[in-house]
Amino acid sequence: MRELVINLDAIAANLATMRGHAPGAKVCGVVKANAYGHGMVPVALRLQAEGIDYLGVADLTEALELRAAGITIPILAWLHDFNEDFVAGVAADIQIGVSTIAQLDLVAKAARATGKIAQVHLKIDTGLSRNGATMAELPHLLRAAKDWIGQNLIKVTGIFSHLSSTDAASDLIQIERFELAVAAAAELGIHPELRHLTASDGSLSYPQAHYDMVRIGVALYGLSPFTNHTSADYGLIPAMTATASVVQVKGVPAGEGVSYGYLYRTSADTNLALVPVGYAEGLPRHVSGRASVSINGVSHHLASRIAMDQFVIDVGNHEVKPGDTVVIFGDPATGVPAADDLAAAAETINYEIVTRMGGRFKRRYVGQA
């Protein structure tokens, strides 16, 4: 009675579209956080079948899950505990994003333990101020990397950073810093085969910064990385449709309070439909009174308070019965609300909407597996 329908063909089409926006660059498909709520393993298997170059995840747990599921293409993981044990990752040929000398030393230790040369991507903080070596720390990280290269324990496969996407002026400063970092590496004889900086937003905005690889996350799932542009503006197809079944319909008189706090009272004799989705499934309570859903092609305002397990909508005299499908969001080209609409109602971004969908939702995959 609750489904997240994931269109794998749409994800494949979005990959092709984004390849077209970054011709000549390799593509790293970002499948962290359960593929932004879409299901990491099914999505990764489809992307591998489509010939994607790399997969990107946050941590080693995600990376090792992909290897166990039969993913053989390169995987990059970049967010680690301060005392991470990299042995399993290096043994499974996971490429490691490294931000500090301490991390680099742990990776080299794992390489020695496994008898393998560890592949690392040096992460540079060019202005986002998250993980990564600052420009002041960079020379020390590069010298440490040079030492481990000389001991045949690591290979610097990549150098990368991440834009803040604050504004064009800030992004251009970061691009300039990234190029300085690449030049500093080259001065020490470190020439990574992969320079990568842009995610979905930067890949669409700064063709000069595609370098050797682009990292595509939210756009793979058919969502625009910008609040002022829709998916359709870039030829992207939303891959997730969140649905549920009406489980009860009942008539109530005018003036009846509905759900907690009586945020909504009926203005006339009407019919109420009960839908078994709440904030435990990831539907933001904050959108109570602000969002809409679609039933049988008709938009209905989500006027009353969302509860943990359910919400109630006033369907008036529209023909609605138990078992009818409620579309919470999906592809707006089909006439239903978009994840962007729910995000706007929640005063957040579409990334958060799709990633938080879970709870008792079941995922069903359509399109070629």
Residue pairs with C-beta under 8 A, 6 or more apart in sequence:
1 244
1 245
1 247
1 276
2 243
2 244
2 245
2 276
2 277
2 281
2 359
2 360
2 361
2 362
3 242
3 243
3 244
3 361
3 362
3 363
3 364
4 37
4 38
4 240
4 241
4 242
4 243
4 357
4 361
4 362
4 363
4 364
5 240
5 241
5 242
5 243
5 330
5 363
5 364
5 365
5 366
6 38
6 39
6 42
6 43
6 239
6 240
6 363
6 364
6 365
6 366
7 237
7 239
7 240
7 241
7 366
7 367
8 42
8 43
8 46
8 239
8 365
8 366
8 367
8 368
8 369
9 366
9 367
9 368
10 222
10 237
10 238
10 239
10 331
10 367
11 38
11 43
11 46
11 47
11 220
11 221
11 222
11 239
11 367
12 46
12 47
12 50
12 367
12 368
13 237
14 219
14 220
14 221
14 222
14 236
14 237
14 239
15 27
15 29
15 47
15 50
15 52
15 216
15 220
16 50
17 219
17 234
17 235
17 236
18 27
18 200
18 203
18 214
18 216
18 219
18 220
19 27
21 203
21 204
21 234
22 198
22 203
22 207
22 210
22 214
24 210
25 210
25 211
25 212
25 213
25 214
26 53
26 54
26 194
26 212
26 213
26 214
27 52
27 53
27 54
27 213
27 214
27 216
28 52
28 53
28 54
28 55
28 56
28 76
28 196
28 213
28 214
28 215
28 216
29 43
29 44
29 47
29 52
29 54
29 55
29 56
29 216
29 217
29 220
30 36
30 55
30 56
30 57
30 199
30 215
30 216
30 217
30 220
31 40
31 43
31 44
31 47
31 55
31 56
31 57
31 62
31 66
32 40
32 56
32 57
32 58
32 62
32 217
33 58
33 355
34 40
34 355
35 42
35 43
35 44
35 221
36 217
36 218
36 220
36 221
36 351
36 354
36 355
37 240
37 282
37 354
37 355
37 356
37 357
37 358
38 221
38 239
38 240
38 354
38 363
39 363
39 365
40 57
40 62
40 65
40 66
41 65
41 66
41 69
42 363
42 365
42 369
43 220
44 55
44 66
44 69
44 71
45 69
45 70
45 71
45 369
46 367
46 368
46 369
47 55
47 220
48 55
48 71
48 72
48 73
49 368
52 73
53 73
53 74
53 213
54 73
54 74
54 75
54 76
54 213
55 66
55 71
55 73
55 74
55 75
55 76
56 75
56 76
56 77
56 78
56 215
56 217
57 63
57 66
57 75
57 76
57 77
58 77
58 78
58 79
59 77
59 79
59 80
60 77
60 80
60 84
60 86
60 88
60 89
60 94
62 77
63 75
63 77
63 89
63 92
63 94
64 88
64 89
64 92
64 94
66 75
67 75
67 92
67 93
67 94
74 93
74 95
75 93
75 94
75 95
76 94
76 95
76 96
76 97
76 121
76 158
77 89
77 94
77 95
77 96
77 97
78 96
78 97
78 99
78 121
78 123
78 131
79 97
79 131
80 86
80 96
80 97
80 103
82 102
83 106
84 103
84 106
85 106
85 110
86 96
86 106
86 107
86 109
86 110
86 118
87 110
87 113
87 114
89 96
89 110
90 96
90 107
90 110
90 111
90 113
90 114
90 116
90 118
91 110
91 114
91 116
93 116
93 119
95 119
95 120
95 121
95 157
95 158
96 103
96 107
96 118
96 119
96 120
96 121
97 120
97 121
97 123
97 131
97 160
98 104
98 107
98 120
98 121
98 122
98 123
98 141
98 145
99 123
99 125
99 131
99 132
99 133
100 133
100 137
100 141
101 140
101 141
101 144
104 120
104 141
104 144
104 145
104 148
104 154
105 144
107 118
107 120
107 154
108 118
108 148
108 151
108 153
108 154
110 118
111 117
111 118
111 153
111 154
112 153
117 152
117 153
117 154
117 155
118 153
118 154
118 155
119 154
119 155
119 157
120 145
120 154
120 155
120 156
120 157
120 158
121 156
121 157
121 158
121 159
121 160
121 192
121 194
121 196
122 133
122 141
122 142
122 145
122 156
122 158
122 159
122 160
122 185
122 192
123 131
123 132
123 133
123 160
123 161
124 132
124 133
124 135
124 138
124 159
124 160
124 161
124 177
124 178
124 181
125 131
125 132
125 133
125 134
125 135
125 161
126 132
126 135
126 161
126 162
126 163
126 173
126 174
126 175
126 177
126 178
126 181
126 197
127 163
127 164
127 170
127 173
127 174
127 177
128 161
128 162
128 163
128 164
128 174
130 162
132 161
132 162
133 140
133 141
135 177
135 180
135 181
138 181
138 184
139 184
142 184
142 185
142 188
142 190
143 188
145 154
145 156
145 190
146 188
146 189
146 190
148 154
149 155
149 156
149 190
156 185
156 190
156 192
157 192
157 193
157 194
158 192
158 193
158 194
158 195
158 196
158 213
159 181
159 182
159 185
159 190
159 192
159 194
159 195
160 194
160 195
160 196
160 197
160 215
161 174
161 177
161 178
161 181
161 197
162 197
162 199
163 171
163 174
163 175
163 197
163 198
163 199
163 201
163 202
164 170
164 171
164 174
165 171
165 201
165 202
165 225
168 205
171 202
171 205
171 206
174 197
175 197
175 206
175 208
175 209
178 195
178 197
178 209
182 192
182 195
185 191
185 192
193 212
194 211
194 212
194 213
195 211
195 212
195 213
196 211
196 212
196 213
196 214
196 215
197 209
197 211
198 205
198 206
198 209
198 210
198 214
198 215
199 214
199 215
199 216
199 217
199 218
199 225
200 215
200 216
200 217
200 218
200 219
200 220
200 225
201 225
201 226
202 209
202 214
203 210
203 214
203 215
203 216
203 219
204 219
204 225
204 226
204 234
218 224
218 225
218 350
218 351
219 225
219 234
219 236
220 239
221 238
221 239
221 240
221 354
222 231
222 236
222 237
222 238
222 239
222 240
222 331
223 231
223 236
223 238
223 339
223 340
223 350
223 351
223 354
224 230
224 231
224 233
224 234
224 236
224 340
224 350
227 340
227 344
227 349
230 332
230 338
230 340
231 237
231 238
231 332
231 338
231 340
232 332
232 333
237 331
237 333
238 330
238 331
238 332
238 338
238 339
240 329
240 330
240 339
240 354
240 357
241 327
241 329
241 330
241 331
241 336
242 277
242 327
242 328
242 329
242 330
242 357
242 361
243 325
243 326
243 327
243 328
243 330
244 275
244 276
244 277
244 325
244 326
244 328
245 275
245 276
245 322
245 323
245 324
245 325
245 326
246 273
246 274
246 275
246 295
246 320
246 321
246 322
246 323
246 324
246 325
246 326
247 274
247 275
247 276
247 322
248 273
248 274
248 322
249 271
249 272
249 273
249 274
249 315
249 320
249 321
249 322
250 271
250 272
250 274
251 269
251 270
251 271
251 272
252 258
252 266
252 269
252 270
252 271
252 272
253 266
253 269
254 266
254 267
254 268
254 269
254 270
255 265
255 266
256 265
256 266
257 264
257 265
258 264
258 265
258 266
258 272
258 303
258 304
258 312
258 314
259 304
259 305
259 306
259 307
259 311
259 312
260 305
260 307
261 305
263 288
263 289
263 303
263 304
263 305
264 289
264 303
264 304
264 305
264 314
266 272
266 314
270 314
270 315
270 316
270 317
271 314
271 315
271 316
271 317
271 318
271 320
272 312
272 313
272 314
272 315
273 295
273 300
273 312
273 313
273 315
273 320
273 324
273 326
274 310
274 311
274 312
275 293
275 310
275 311
275 312
275 313
275 326
276 309
276 310
276 360
277 283
277 309
277 310
277 311
277 326
277 328
277 361
278 285
278 306
278 307
278 308
278 309
278 310
278 311
279 285
279 306
279 307
279 308
280 308
280 309
280 359
280 360
281 357
281 358
281 359
281 360
281 361
282 353
282 356
282 357
282 358
282 359
282 361
283 306
283 311
283 328
284 306
284 342
284 345
284 346
284 348
284 353
284 356
285 305
285 306
286 345
286 346
286 347
287 302
287 306
287 342
287 345
287 346
288 302
288 303
288 304
288 305
288 306
288 311
289 301
289 302
289 303
289 304
289 305
290 302
290 345
290 346
291 301
291 302
291 337
291 341
291 342
291 345
291 346
292 299
292 300
292 301
292 302
292 337
292 341
293 299
293 300
293 302
293 313
293 326
293 327
293 328
293 337
294 300
294 326
294 327
294 335
294 336
294 337
295 313
295 315
295 318
295 320
295 324
295 325
295 326
295 327
296 318
296 319
296 320
296 324
296 325
297 335
298 318
299 337
300 313
300 314
300 315
300 318
301 313
301 314
302 311
302 313
303 313
303 314
304 311
304 312
304 313
304 314
305 311
327 336
327 337
328 337
328 342
329 336
329 337
329 338
329 339
329 341
329 342
329 353
330 336
330 337
330 338
331 338
332 338
332 340
332 341
338 350
339 350
339 353
339 354
340 350
342 353
343 349
343 350
343 352
343 353
346 352
346 353
